[in-house]
Amino acid sequence: MHFIPVRSIQRFLLALLACLAPFLSPAQLGRTQVHLILDSDTARPGDTVMAGVRLQMPDGWHTYWRNSGASGIPTKIVWDFPPGVTNGDILWPLPKKTDDGEFTTYIYEGEVVLLVPLKIAEDFNPEDSNPRTIELKAKVSWLECRESCMPGKADVSAKLIISEKLQSSTNANIIASWNTKVPRLSFPPNFRNQWEMQTSDSTRPVVISYQRAFTGEGGGAAKLDSIDFFPYASDQFEVQPATEVISASHDFQIRKVIKKFSGNWPKEISGVIVMTAGGERAGGEVTLHITDPTGAVTATASTPQSLWLMLLYAFIGGLILNVMPCVFPVIALKILGFVQQSQNERAHIFRHGLIYALGVLVSFLVLAGLVISAQHAGGNASWGMQLQSPVFTLVLTLLTLLVALNLFGLFEVTVHGHVMSQADKLAAQDGIAGTFFNGVLATLLATPCTAPFLAPALGFAFTQPPAIIVAMFLAVGMGLAFPYIILSWQPAWLKFLPRPGAWMEKFKMAMGFPMLATTMWLYSFNAKRFGESGPLRIGLFLVATAMAVWIWGQFVQHGRKGKIIAALCSLILIFSTGAFAFSKDAPSTWQPWSPEAVDKARADGHPVLVDFTADWCTTCQVNKHVAIDVASTQSKLKEIGAVSLVGDNTDNSPAIGAELKKFERAGVPLVLIYPKDRTRQPIVLPPLLTPGIVQAALDEAGK
């Protein structure tokens, strides 16, 4: 199960504090001074200019690196350029690693310059007259902390002259100095990174080894004063801050511990190797591929302890099957039959019990063999990777949902009549053979009740090696057979069994709720893999499947009339909503709404479509999927050169609230279309839309 790490909760609280920044007074918006500096005053088309966002913090205050660590938020930069200027990624200088005994963070103290390369297009031709000056703007947001933390934000800008030559600025030396602090070391592919034995289900150490780590001026290998690995952040796992240095001479070897939040063990980790020698600190970016000791990339592993725990759960699951309504009533009858066949001789009774249990176990071995065959037919080359497949996880989600609905009594699982008749003939034989096939028959008879519990075992088994599949199914079979073994050993204990009754049906239904919880857990992390509207599409598919199953159980399995119509309705529900669930979101052309974005687009001569919406607004989602995000409307938007802006009011934006009041709307949806003629007022569309309504308004706006 995926647990939310404490670090994520801390970041959420800090992000919430940052969201409050617009409502704080200037004195509360932080003490850090921020400036935008350039290494050039003039540049030519085709040149690359290095920009620097310079943050100067007061004594005792700090800001954060790209991976802030256990707390904090990295500095963010949102650029605003004229067309023809593009920015690269932020070049982050090496941070300082701090540990206050509780949290480890990666910070900048005093001052830092975040460098960003800006590319001037070859055909860049600003409209201003000579000298042609352009303004480069950026919105910078950060979190600065001492004992407490404050969010900060600033709008910064700098001017650049486009001319026939490249001329350095007075800030060129500052930028050059900070450029030397960006991780620059280039490591040949000499790393060997190996997993060690798991220390728990969620943590595992990895040893990082490298030869000829740091070369001094004399050309020989220098003794390292310290070595560390600063990881980049991941939502799936955390490289814990503690670093154990195993060796720091000509080759270095360190041990890090990885904590897994969800999914499989990572195949690779990225970050910066930081080394200090002779008082000099240097670092280099690396992506480390992790192998097992034999050299094969390891995706997942199970410790003996966790395997035994899984087998224990499987055994308990088999025991629980005995309480199901189609299993429990026959236990006493079977044991009494053993007694009659053995003429009350305890050794013979116990032998029949063991043979009967053997028949149950052989049945489960056959099931295990079928699973292994299906697994190999599917071409799985590695174990434990299936939950990374959205389709496989969706199938597993449907499987657990069907299990829950079966336990709630919405439909039944039955065995084909021919199979049952053949098994009944074999079970009718006298002696040991009859007892063995009685065990096989008992497994088949129990199918309507055991199938729901075997379904998760099947789903789990598809992610495991063959040996574990066999062990898991044998454990479930042993749990199912265990009462027969014990009671054939001590038939007198039959008097302690509770009487069959209505309580068994209630128990069966109660078991449906844990299955439903499993369905929700799988849905929670898998639905978003199907795109922005994935949670809605997959959710509707699951609801439609539940309805189809109800129709099947009520009108096909238990109905007398209209069975064919009911079956067709079930299939239509599943296939129609299934097609909708697997449809793909169209590539997004939406940009965030703001009054400035509207003004800029209209100033550039574009019509503007603005959709004020919210995730919880059903009408908004219907409008989007039926009338706006359809091919004909998107084609019309391209035809007239319109800009699409979205105002997301899911979390109650004051700016959007003011815009809604301006157009006399109490809430979303509100769709506006601004004509490219800036003297004309926006066209306000009705709450319920069709493609025709939207496209007619776009035609009008494009005139």
C-alpha positions as CSV (number, residue, x, y, z in Angstrom):
1,M,0.0,0.0,0.0
2,H,1.2,3.5,-0.8
3,F,1.7,5.6,2.3
4,I,2.1,9.4,2.1
5,P,5.6,10.2,3.4
6,V,6.2,12.7,6.2
7,R,8.3,14.7,3.8
8,S,5.3,15.1,1.4
9,I,3.1,16.4,4.3
10,Q,5.8,18.9,5.3
11,R,6.1,20.1,1.7
12,F,2.3,20.4,1.5
13,L,2.2,22.7,4.6
14,L,5.1,24.8,3.2
15,A,3.4,25.0,-0.2
16,L,0.2,26.2,1.6
17,L,2.3,28.9,3.3
18,A,3.6,29.9,-0.1
19,C,0.1,30.1,-1.5
20,L,-0.8,32.6,1.2
21,A,2.0,35.0,-0.1
22,P,-0.4,37.2,-2.1
23,F,-2.4,38.0,1.1
24,L,0.6,38.9,3.3
25,S,1.9,42.4,3.7
26,P,5.3,43.4,2.0
27,A,7.1,43.2,5.4
28,Q,5.9,39.5,5.6
29,L,7.0,38.6,2.1
30,G,10.6,37.8,3.1
31,R,13.8,39.7,3.5
32,T,15.7,38.2,0.5
33,Q,16.7,40.7,-2.2
34,V,16.2,39.4,-5.8
35,H,17.7,40.8,-9.0
36,L,17.9,39.6,-12.6
37,I,21.4,40.0,-14.1
38,L,22.9,39.2,-17.5
39,D,26.4,38.4,-18.5
40,S,26.0,40.6,-21.7
41,D,24.6,44.1,-22.3
42,T,24.3,43.4,-26.1
43,A,23.8,40.3,-28.1
44,R,23.4,39.2,-31.7
45,P,20.6,37.0,-33.1
46,G,21.7,33.4,-32.6
47,D,23.7,34.1,-29.4
48,T,23.2,32.5,-26.0
49,V,23.1,34.9,-23.1
50,M,23.6,33.7,-19.5
51,A,21.0,35.1,-17.1
52,G,21.3,34.9,-13.4
53,V,18.6,35.2,-10.7
54,R,20.5,36.6,-7.8
55,L,19.1,36.0,-4.3
56,Q,20.8,37.8,-1.5
57,M,19.7,36.5,1.9
58,P,20.2,38.3,5.3
59,D,22.5,36.7,7.9
60,G,21.0,33.5,9.2
61,W,18.5,33.1,6.5
62,H,18.6,30.5,3.7
63,T,16.8,29.3,0.5
64,Y,16.7,25.9,-1.0
65,W,18.3,23.7,-3.8
66,R,16.3,21.9,-6.5
67,N,15.8,19.0,-4.0
68,S,15.1,20.9,-0.7
69,G,15.4,17.7,1.4
70,A,13.1,16.9,4.3
71,S,11.5,20.3,4.3
72,G,11.5,23.5,2.3
73,I,10.5,24.4,-1.3
74,P,12.9,25.0,-4.3
75,T,13.0,28.4,-5.8
76,K,10.8,28.7,-8.9
77,I,11.3,31.0,-11.9
78,V,8.5,31.8,-14.5
79,W,9.8,33.6,-17.5
80,D,8.1,36.2,-19.7
81,F,10.0,36.8,-23.0
82,P,9.2,38.4,-26.3
83,P,8.8,35.8,-29.1
84,G,12.2,34.5,-30.3
85,V,13.8,34.2,-26.9
86,T,13.8,30.8,-25.1
87,N,15.2,29.7,-21.8
88,G,17.1,26.5,-20.8
89,D,16.9,24.7,-17.5
90,I,18.2,26.2,-14.2
91,L,21.9,25.5,-13.5
92,W,21.9,25.0,-9.8
93,P,25.2,25.7,-7.9
94,L,26.3,23.1,-5.3
95,P,24.3,23.6,-2.2
96,K,25.2,23.1,1.5
97,K,23.9,20.0,3.2
98,T,22.6,20.7,6.8
99,D,21.4,18.4,9.5
100,D,19.7,19.8,12.6
101,G,19.3,16.4,14.2
102,E,15.8,15.9,12.9
103,F,15.8,17.0,9.3
104,T,18.4,17.1,6.5
105,T,18.0,19.9,3.9
106,Y,20.0,21.2,1.0
107,I,20.3,25.0,1.2
108,Y,22.0,28.2,0.0
109,E,23.1,30.8,2.6
110,G,24.1,34.4,2.2
111,E,23.8,34.6,-1.6
112,V,23.2,32.4,-4.6
113,V,22.9,33.0,-8.3
114,L,20.7,30.6,-10.2
115,L,21.9,30.5,-13.8
116,V,19.7,30.1,-16.8
117,P,20.9,30.2,-20.5
118,L,18.8,32.3,-22.8
119,K,18.8,31.6,-26.5
120,I,18.2,34.4,-29.0
121,A,16.7,33.0,-32.2
122,E,18.7,33.3,-35.4
123,D,15.9,35.2,-37.1
124,F,15.1,37.3,-34.1
125,N,14.0,40.8,-35.3
126,P,12.5,43.0,-32.5
127,E,10.1,45.7,-33.7
128,D,11.9,48.6,-31.8
129,S,14.1,50.9,-33.8
130,N,17.9,50.9,-33.6
131,P,19.3,50.3,-30.9
132,R,16.8,47.4,-30.5
133,T,16.2,46.9,-26.8
134,I,14.1,44.0,-25.4
135,E,13.0,43.5,-21.9
136,L,13.4,40.1,-20.2
137,K,11.0,39.5,-17.3
138,A,10.6,36.8,-14.7
139,K,8.4,36.0,-11.7
140,V,10.5,34.5,-8.9
141,S,9.1,32.7,-5.9
142,W,11.0,31.1,-3.0
143,L,10.9,30.1,0.6
144,E,13.4,31.6,3.0
145,C,13.9,30.1,6.5
146,R,15.7,30.7,9.8
147,E,13.8,29.5,12.9
148,S,10.6,30.0,10.9
149,C,9.9,30.2,7.2
150,M,8.4,32.9,5.0
151,P,7.4,32.8,1.3
152,G,8.8,35.4,-1.0
153,K,8.0,36.5,-4.4
154,A,9.4,39.2,-6.8
155,D,9.0,40.4,-10.3
156,V,12.4,41.1,-11.9
157,S,13.5,42.3,-15.3
158,A,16.6,43.2,-17.3
159,K,17.1,44.9,-20.6
160,L,19.2,43.4,-23.5
161,I,20.2,45.3,-26.7
162,I,20.2,43.3,-29.9
163,S,23.0,44.6,-32.1
164,E,25.8,43.5,-34.3
165,K,28.2,42.4,-31.6
166,L,28.3,40.6,-28.2
167,Q,29.4,42.8,-25.4
168,S,29.9,41.7,-21.8
169,S,28.1,43.4,-18.9
170,T,29.4,44.6,-15.6
171,N,27.8,41.5,-14.0
172,A,29.7,39.1,-16.3
173,N,32.3,38.4,-13.6
174,I,29.6,37.5,-11.0
175,I,27.9,35.1,-13.4
176,A,31.3,33.6,-14.4
177,S,32.1,33.1,-10.7
178,W,28.8,31.3,-10.0
179,N,29.2,29.2,-13.1
180,T,32.3,27.6,-11.6
181,K,30.1,26.5,-8.7
182,V,27.7,24.5,-10.9
183,P,28.5,20.7,-10.9
184,R,30.9,20.3,-13.8
185,L,32.9,17.1,-13.2
186,S,32.5,14.6,-16.0
187,F,32.6,11.0,-14.8
188,P,33.4,8.2,-17.2
189,P,31.0,5.3,-16.9
190,N,33.1,3.6,-14.2
191,F,30.4,3.2,-11.6
192,R,29.3,-0.1,-10.1
193,N,26.2,0.3,-8.0
194,Q,24.9,-2.7,-6.3
195,W,21.9,-3.5,-4.1
196,E,22.5,-5.1,-0.7
197,M,20.1,-7.2,1.3
198,Q,16.9,-5.5,2.2
199,T,16.7,-4.2,5.8
200,S,12.9,-3.9,5.8
201,D,10.0,-3.9,3.3
202,S,10.6,-0.2,2.6
203,T,14.3,0.4,2.9
204,R,17.3,-1.1,1.1
205,P,21.0,-0.1,1.0
206,V,22.9,0.4,-2.2
207,V,26.7,0.6,-2.5
208,I,28.1,3.2,-5.0
209,S,31.7,2.4,-6.2
210,Y,33.9,4.4,-8.5
211,Q,37.6,4.2,-9.5
212,R,40.1,7.2,-9.9
213,A,37.6,9.6,-8.3
214,F,39.6,12.8,-7.9
215,T,43.0,13.7,-9.5
216,G,45.2,16.3,-8.0
217,E,47.7,18.6,-9.8
218,G,50.4,16.0,-9.8
219,G,48.2,13.7,-11.8
220,G,47.9,11.0,-9.1
221,A,44.9,10.1,-7.2
222,A,44.3,12.4,-4.3
223,K,43.0,11.4,-0.8
224,L,39.5,12.7,-0.5
225,D,38.5,14.7,2.6
226,S,34.9,13.9,2.2
227,I,32.5,12.4,-0.4
228,D,28.7,12.5,-0.6
229,F,25.8,12.0,-3.0
230,F,23.1,14.7,-3.2
231,P,20.1,13.1,-4.8
232,Y,17.4,14.6,-7.0
233,A,13.9,14.3,-5.6
234,S,11.4,11.6,-6.6
235,D,7.8,10.9,-5.6
236,Q,8.4,7.1,-5.6
237,F,11.4,6.8,-3.3
238,E,13.9,8.8,-1.2
239,V,17.6,8.5,-1.0
240,Q,18.1,9.0,2.7
241,P,20.6,11.7,3.7
242,A,23.1,9.6,5.7
243,T,26.2,8.6,3.8
244,E,28.5,5.9,5.0
245,V,32.0,6.3,3.4
246,I,33.5,2.8,2.9
247,S,36.6,3.9,1.0
248,A,37.9,7.4,0.0
249,S,41.3,6.8,-1.6
250,H,42.0,6.2,-5.3
251,D,38.6,4.7,-5.7
252,F,35.7,5.8,-3.5
253,Q,32.9,3.6,-2.2
254,I,29.9,4.8,-0.3
255,R,26.7,3.3,1.0
256,K,23.3,5.0,0.8
257,V,20.0,3.8,2.0
258,I,16.9,4.1,-0.3
259,K,13.4,4.3,1.2
260,K,10.6,3.2,-1.1
261,F,7.3,5.0,-0.9
262,S,5.5,3.1,-3.7
263,G,6.1,0.9,-6.7
264,N,9.2,-1.2,-7.2
265,W,12.8,-0.6,-6.3
266,P,14.3,2.0,-8.6
267,K,16.5,0.9,-11.5
268,E,18.5,4.1,-11.4
269,I,19.0,7.2,-9.2
270,S,20.1,10.6,-10.3
271,G,21.9,13.4,-8.4
272,V,25.3,15.0,-7.8
273,I,28.4,13.3,-6.5
274,V,30.1,15.9,-4.2
275,M,33.8,15.5,-3.3
276,T,36.2,17.6,-1.2
277,A,40.0,17.3,-1.4
278,G,42.6,19.8,-0.2
279,G,39.9,22.3,0.8
280,E,38.4,22.3,-2.7
281,R,34.9,21.1,-3.3
282,A,33.6,19.9,-6.7
283,G,30.7,17.9,-8.0
284,G,29.3,16.2,-11.0
285,E,25.8,15.2,-12.2
286,V,25.4,11.4,-12.5
287,T,22.6,8.9,-13.2
288,L,23.5,5.7,-11.4
289,H,22.1,2.4,-12.7
290,I,21.7,-0.1,-9.9
291,T,22.4,-3.8,-10.3
292,D,22.3,-6.9,-8.1
293,P,25.6,-8.6,-7.3
294,T,25.4,-10.7,-10.5
295,G,25.1,-7.6,-12.7
296,A,21.4,-7.9,-13.5
297,V,19.3,-4.8,-13.0
298,T,17.1,-5.5,-10.0
299,A,13.5,-4.2,-9.9
300,T,12.2,-5.8,-6.8
301,A,13.1,-8.4,-4.2
302,S,11.5,-10.2,-1.3
303,T,13.3,-11.0,2.0
304,P,12.8,-14.4,3.6
305,Q,10.9,-12.6,6.3
306,S,8.4,-10.9,4.0
307,L,8.0,-14.2,2.0
308,W,7.1,-16.1,5.1
309,L,4.6,-13.4,6.0
310,M,3.0,-13.6,2.6
311,L,2.7,-17.4,3.0
312,L,1.1,-16.9,6.5
313,Y,-1.5,-14.5,5.0
314,A,-2.2,-17.1,2.3
315,F,-2.7,-19.8,4.9
316,I,-5.0,-17.6,6.9
317,G,-6.9,-16.8,3.7
318,G,-7.4,-20.5,3.1
319,L,-8.7,-21.0,6.7
320,I,-11.2,-18.2,6.1
321,L,-12.5,-20.0,3.1
322,N,-13.8,-22.7,5.4
323,V,-16.3,-20.3,6.9
324,M,-17.9,-19.6,3.6
325,P,-21.5,-20.8,3.1
326,C,-20.6,-23.4,0.4
327,V,-17.7,-24.9,2.4
328,F,-18.5,-24.9,6.1
329,P,-21.7,-27.1,6.0
330,V,-19.8,-30.0,4.3
331,I,-16.9,-30.2,6.8
332,A,-18.8,-32.3,9.4
333,L,-20.4,-34.4,6.7
334,K,-17.0,-35.3,5.2
335,I,-15.4,-36.2,8.5
336,L,-18.4,-38.4,9.5
337,G,-18.1,-40.1,6.1
338,F,-14.4,-40.9,6.9
339,V,-15.5,-42.3,10.3
340,Q,-18.0,-44.6,8.6
341,Q,-15.6,-45.8,6.0
342,S,-12.9,-46.6,8.6
343,Q,-15.2,-48.3,11.0
344,N,-14.1,-46.0,13.8
345,E,-10.4,-46.9,13.5
346,R,-8.6,-43.6,14.3
347,A,-5.5,-44.4,12.1
348,H,-7.7,-45.1,9.1
349,I,-9.8,-42.0,9.7
350,F,-6.6,-39.9,9.9
351,R,-5.3,-41.5,6.7
352,H,-8.5,-40.6,4.9
353,G,-8.2,-37.0,6.2
354,L,-4.6,-36.7,4.8
355,I,-5.6,-38.2,1.4
356,Y,-8.6,-35.8,1.3
357,A,-6.2,-32.9,2.0
358,L,-3.8,-34.2,-0.7
359,G,-6.7,-34.0,-3.2
360,V,-7.3,-30.3,-2.2
361,L,-3.5,-29.5,-2.5
362,V,-3.3,-31.2,-5.9
363,S,-6.2,-29.0,-7.1
364,F,-4.4,-25.9,-6.0
365,L,-1.2,-27.1,-7.7
366,V,-3.1,-27.4,-11.0
367,L,-4.3,-23.8,-10.5
368,A,-0.7,-22.7,-9.8
369,G,0.4,-24.5,-13.0
370,L,-2.3,-22.7,-15.0
371,V,-1.1,-19.3,-13.6
372,I,2.5,-20.1,-14.5
373,S,1.6,-21.1,-18.0
374,A,-0.5,-17.9,-18.5
375,Q,2.4,-15.9,-17.1
376,H,4.9,-17.3,-19.6
377,A,2.5,-17.1,-22.4
378,G,2.3,-13.3,-21.7
379,G,6.0,-13.0,-22.2
380,N,6.8,-11.5,-18.8
381,A,10.6,-11.0,-18.8
382,S,10.9,-9.7,-15.2
383,W,9.0,-10.0,-12.0
384,G,7.2,-7.3,-10.1
385,M,6.9,-4.8,-13.0
386,Q,3.2,-5.3,-13.8
387,L,1.9,-2.7,-11.4
388,Q,3.8,-0.2,-13.5
389,S,1.5,-1.1,-16.3
390,P,-1.7,1.0,-16.2
391,V,-3.7,-1.6,-18.1
392,F,-2.6,-4.5,-15.9
393,T,-3.4,-2.4,-12.8
394,L,-6.8,-1.5,-14.2
395,V,-7.5,-5.2,-14.8
396,L,-6.5,-5.9,-11.2
397,T,-8.8,-3.1,-10.1
398,L,-11.7,-4.6,-12.0
399,L,-10.9,-8.0,-10.5
400,T,-11.0,-6.8,-6.9
401,L,-14.2,-4.9,-7.7
402,L,-15.9,-8.1,-9.1
403,V,-14.7,-10.0,-6.0
404,A,-16.4,-7.4,-3.7
405,L,-19.6,-7.5,-5.7
406,N,-19.6,-11.3,-5.6
407,L,-19.2,-11.3,-1.9
408,F,-22.1,-8.8,-1.6
409,G,-24.2,-11.3,-3.5
410,L,-24.8,-9.3,-6.7
411,F,-23.8,-12.3,-8.9
412,E,-22.5,-15.9,-8.5
413,V,-19.5,-17.8,-9.8
414,T,-20.5,-21.3,-10.9
415,V,-18.6,-24.4,-12.3
416,H,-19.7,-25.9,-15.7
417,G,-22.1,-28.8,-15.2
418,H,-20.0,-31.3,-17.3
419,V,-16.9,-30.7,-15.1
420,M,-19.0,-31.2,-11.9
421,S,-20.5,-34.5,-13.2
422,Q,-17.1,-36.0,-14.1
423,A,-15.7,-35.0,-10.7
424,D,-18.7,-36.5,-9.0
425,K,-18.2,-39.8,-10.7
426,L,-14.6,-40.0,-9.6
427,A,-15.5,-39.0,-6.0
428,A,-18.1,-41.7,-5.8
429,Q,-15.4,-44.4,-5.9
430,D,-14.7,-46.4,-2.7
431,G,-11.4,-46.3,-0.7
432,I,-8.4,-44.1,-1.0
433,A,-9.1,-43.0,-4.7
434,G,-12.6,-41.9,-3.8
435,T,-11.3,-39.9,-0.8
436,F,-8.6,-38.2,-3.0
437,F,-11.2,-37.1,-5.6
438,N,-13.5,-36.1,-2.8
439,G,-10.8,-33.5,-2.0
440,V,-10.8,-32.4,-5.7
441,L,-14.6,-32.3,-5.8
442,A,-14.6,-30.2,-2.6
443,T,-12.4,-27.6,-4.2
444,L,-14.7,-27.4,-7.2
445,L,-17.8,-27.3,-5.0
446,A,-16.2,-24.4,-3.1
447,T,-15.5,-22.4,-6.2
448,P,-18.5,-20.0,-5.9
449,C,-17.1,-19.0,-2.5
450,T,-13.3,-19.5,-3.0
451,A,-13.1,-17.8,-6.4
452,P,-13.5,-14.3,-4.8
453,F,-10.5,-15.0,-2.5
454,L,-8.5,-16.7,-5.1
455,A,-8.8,-13.7,-7.5
456,P,-6.5,-11.5,-5.5
457,A,-4.1,-14.4,-5.2
458,L,-4.1,-14.8,-9.0
459,G,-3.5,-11.1,-9.4
460,F,-0.6,-11.2,-6.9
461,A,0.8,-14.4,-8.4
462,F,1.2,-12.9,-11.9
463,T,3.8,-10.6,-10.3
464,Q,5.9,-13.4,-8.8
465,P,8.4,-16.1,-9.9
466,P,7.1,-19.7,-10.4
467,A,8.4,-21.0,-7.1
468,I,6.6,-18.3,-5.1
469,I,3.4,-18.9,-7.1
470,V,3.5,-22.6,-6.2
471,A,4.2,-21.8,-2.6
472,M,1.4,-19.3,-2.4
473,F,-1.2,-21.7,-3.8
474,L,-0.1,-24.5,-1.6
475,A,-0.4,-22.3,1.4
476,V,-4.0,-21.3,0.5
477,G,-4.8,-25.0,-0.2
478,M,-3.2,-26.0,3.1
479,G,-5.4,-23.4,4.9
480,L,-8.5,-24.8,3.2
481,A,-7.5,-28.5,4.1
482,F,-6.3,-27.8,7.6
483,P,-9.7,-28.3,9.4
484,Y,-10.1,-31.7,7.7
485,I,-6.6,-32.8,8.8
486,I,-7.3,-31.7,12.4
487,L,-10.8,-33.1,12.7
488,S,-9.9,-36.4,11.1
489,W,-7.2,-36.7,13.7
490,Q,-9.7,-35.8,16.5
491,P,-13.2,-36.5,15.2
492,A,-14.6,-35.8,18.7
493,W,-13.8,-32.1,18.2
494,L,-16.7,-31.9,15.7
495,K,-18.9,-31.0,18.6
496,F,-17.0,-27.7,19.0
497,L,-17.9,-26.5,15.5
498,P,-20.6,-23.8,15.4
499,R,-23.8,-24.7,13.7
500,P,-24.2,-23.5,10.1
501,G,-26.6,-20.6,9.7
502,A,-27.3,-17.1,8.5
503,W,-24.2,-15.8,10.2
504,M,-22.1,-17.3,7.4
505,E,-23.8,-15.2,4.7
506,K,-23.3,-12.1,6.8
507,F,-19.6,-13.0,7.3
508,K,-19.2,-13.5,3.6
509,M,-20.7,-10.0,2.9
510,A,-18.4,-8.4,5.5
511,M,-15.4,-9.8,3.6
512,G,-16.5,-7.7,0.6
513,F,-15.5,-4.4,2.3
514,P,-11.7,-5.2,2.5
515,M,-11.9,-6.1,-1.2
516,L,-13.6,-2.8,-2.0
517,A,-10.9,-0.9,0.0
518,T,-8.3,-2.7,-2.2
519,T,-10.2,-1.5,-5.3
520,M,-10.1,2.1,-4.1
521,W,-6.4,1.9,-3.3
522,L,-5.6,0.6,-6.8
523,Y,-7.8,3.2,-8.4
524,S,-6.3,6.0,-6.3
525,F,-2.8,5.8,-8.0
526,N,-3.7,4.3,-11.3
527,A,-6.6,6.4,-12.7
528,K,-4.4,9.5,-13.1
529,R,-2.1,7.5,-15.5
530,F,-4.9,7.6,-18.1
531,G,-4.6,11.4,-18.4
532,E,-6.1,14.5,-16.9
533,S,-9.6,13.1,-17.2
534,G,-8.5,9.6,-16.3
535,P,-10.1,9.6,-12.8
536,L,-13.5,10.5,-14.3
537,R,-13.3,8.1,-17.2
538,I,-12.0,5.1,-15.1
539,G,-14.4,5.9,-12.2
540,L,-17.4,5.8,-14.6
541,F,-16.1,2.6,-16.1
542,L,-16.0,1.0,-12.7
543,V,-19.5,2.2,-11.8
544,A,-20.8,0.9,-15.1
545,T,-19.2,-2.4,-14.6
546,A,-20.8,-2.7,-11.2
547,M,-24.2,-1.9,-12.7
548,A,-23.6,-4.5,-15.5
549,V,-22.8,-7.1,-12.9
550,W,-25.9,-6.3,-11.0
551,I,-28.0,-6.7,-14.2
552,W,-26.3,-10.0,-14.9
553,G,-26.9,-11.4,-11.5
554,Q,-30.5,-10.2,-11.2
555,F,-31.9,-10.8,-14.7
556,V,-29.5,-13.4,-16.3
557,Q,-28.6,-15.7,-13.4
558,H,-31.9,-15.4,-11.4
559,G,-34.3,-14.0,-13.9
560,R,-36.9,-16.0,-15.9
561,K,-37.6,-13.7,-18.7
562,G,-35.6,-11.3,-20.8
563,K,-32.2,-13.0,-20.2
564,I,-30.9,-12.2,-23.6
565,I,-31.8,-8.5,-23.4
566,A,-30.3,-8.3,-19.9
567,A,-27.1,-10.0,-21.1
568,L,-26.8,-7.6,-24.1
569,C,-27.4,-4.6,-21.7
570,S,-24.5,-5.8,-19.5
571,L,-22.2,-6.2,-22.4
572,I,-23.1,-2.8,-24.0
573,L,-22.5,-1.1,-20.6
574,I,-19.1,-2.6,-20.2
575,F,-17.8,-2.2,-23.8
576,S,-19.2,1.3,-24.3
577,T,-17.8,2.7,-21.0
578,G,-14.6,0.6,-21.5
579,A,-14.0,2.4,-24.8
580,F,-14.5,5.7,-23.1
581,A,-12.2,4.7,-20.3
582,F,-9.3,3.8,-22.7
583,S,-9.8,6.9,-24.9
584,K,-6.9,9.3,-24.7
585,D,-7.0,13.0,-23.8
586,A,-6.3,15.3,-26.6
587,P,-2.9,17.2,-26.4
588,S,-3.5,20.2,-24.2
589,T,-3.3,23.6,-25.8
590,W,-4.6,25.3,-22.6
591,Q,-2.7,28.1,-20.9
592,P,-3.4,29.5,-17.4
593,W,-5.8,32.4,-17.3
594,S,-5.0,35.8,-16.1
595,P,-6.2,39.3,-17.1
596,E,-2.6,40.0,-18.4
597,A,-2.7,36.8,-20.5
598,V,-6.0,37.9,-22.1
599,D,-4.6,41.4,-22.8
600,K,-1.4,40.1,-24.3
601,A,-3.1,37.7,-26.6
602,R,-5.6,40.3,-27.8
603,A,-2.7,42.8,-28.2
604,D,-1.1,40.3,-30.5
605,G,-4.3,40.1,-32.6
606,H,-5.6,36.7,-31.4
607,P,-9.2,35.9,-30.4
608,V,-9.3,34.4,-26.9
609,L,-11.4,31.5,-25.5
610,V,-11.5,31.5,-21.6
611,D,-13.0,28.5,-19.8
612,F,-13.6,29.2,-16.1
613,T,-14.0,25.7,-14.7
614,A,-13.5,23.4,-11.6
615,D,-12.8,19.7,-11.2
616,W,-15.9,19.3,-9.0
617,C,-18.2,21.0,-11.6
618,T,-20.0,18.3,-13.6
619,T,-21.4,20.8,-16.1
620,C,-17.9,22.2,-16.7
621,Q,-16.6,18.7,-17.5
622,V,-19.5,17.9,-19.8
623,N,-19.0,21.2,-21.7
624,K,-15.3,20.5,-22.0
625,H,-15.7,16.9,-23.4
626,V,-18.8,17.5,-25.5
627,A,-18.4,21.0,-26.9
628,I,-14.8,22.4,-26.4
629,D,-12.3,19.6,-26.5
630,V,-13.8,18.0,-29.6
631,A,-12.0,17.9,-33.0
632,S,-14.3,20.3,-34.8
633,T,-14.0,23.0,-32.1
634,Q,-10.2,22.5,-31.8
635,S,-9.9,22.8,-35.6
636,K,-11.9,26.1,-35.5
637,L,-9.6,27.5,-32.8
638,K,-6.6,26.8,-35.0
639,E,-8.3,28.2,-38.0
640,I,-8.9,31.6,-36.4
641,G,-5.6,31.6,-34.4
642,A,-7.4,31.7,-31.1
643,V,-5.6,31.4,-27.7
644,S,-7.2,29.0,-25.2
645,L,-7.0,30.0,-21.5
646,V,-8.3,28.0,-18.5
647,G,-9.3,29.6,-15.2
648,D,-9.2,26.7,-12.6
649,N,-11.5,27.6,-9.7
650,T,-11.2,24.2,-8.0
651,D,-9.6,25.7,-5.0
652,N,-11.5,29.0,-4.9
653,S,-9.4,31.6,-6.6
654,P,-10.2,35.2,-5.5
655,A,-9.2,36.6,-9.0
656,I,-11.6,34.1,-10.7
657,G,-14.3,34.9,-8.2
658,A,-14.0,38.6,-9.1
659,E,-14.2,37.8,-12.8
660,L,-17.4,35.7,-12.2
661,K,-19.1,38.6,-10.4
662,K,-18.1,40.9,-13.2
663,F,-20.1,38.8,-15.6
664,E,-22.9,38.3,-13.1
665,R,-22.3,34.6,-12.6
666,A,-22.6,33.0,-9.1
667,G,-20.1,30.3,-10.0
668,V,-18.6,28.2,-12.8
669,P,-19.1,27.3,-15.6
670,L,-18.4,30.5,-17.4
671,V,-17.0,30.5,-21.0
672,L,-16.0,33.7,-22.6
673,I,-14.8,34.4,-26.1
674,Y,-12.9,37.6,-26.7
675,P,-12.9,39.0,-30.3
676,K,-9.6,39.9,-31.7
677,D,-10.9,43.4,-32.1
678,R,-10.0,44.9,-28.7
679,T,-12.8,47.5,-28.9
680,R,-15.5,44.8,-28.8
681,Q,-16.8,43.2,-25.6
682,P,-16.4,39.5,-24.9
683,I,-19.1,37.0,-25.9
684,V,-20.6,35.3,-22.9
685,L,-21.7,31.7,-23.7
686,P,-24.6,30.0,-22.0
687,P,-24.0,27.5,-19.1
688,L,-24.8,24.4,-21.3
689,L,-22.8,24.2,-24.5
690,T,-22.9,22.4,-27.8
691,P,-20.1,22.4,-30.5
692,G,-22.4,24.6,-32.7
693,I,-22.8,27.3,-30.0
694,V,-19.0,27.5,-29.4
695,Q,-18.0,27.4,-33.0
696,A,-20.6,30.1,-34.0
697,A,-19.2,32.4,-31.3
698,L,-15.6,31.7,-32.5
699,D,-16.6,32.6,-36.1
700,E,-18.0,35.9,-34.7
701,A,-14.9,36.6,-32.7
702,G,-12.6,36.0,-35.6
703,K,-14.1,38.7,-37.7
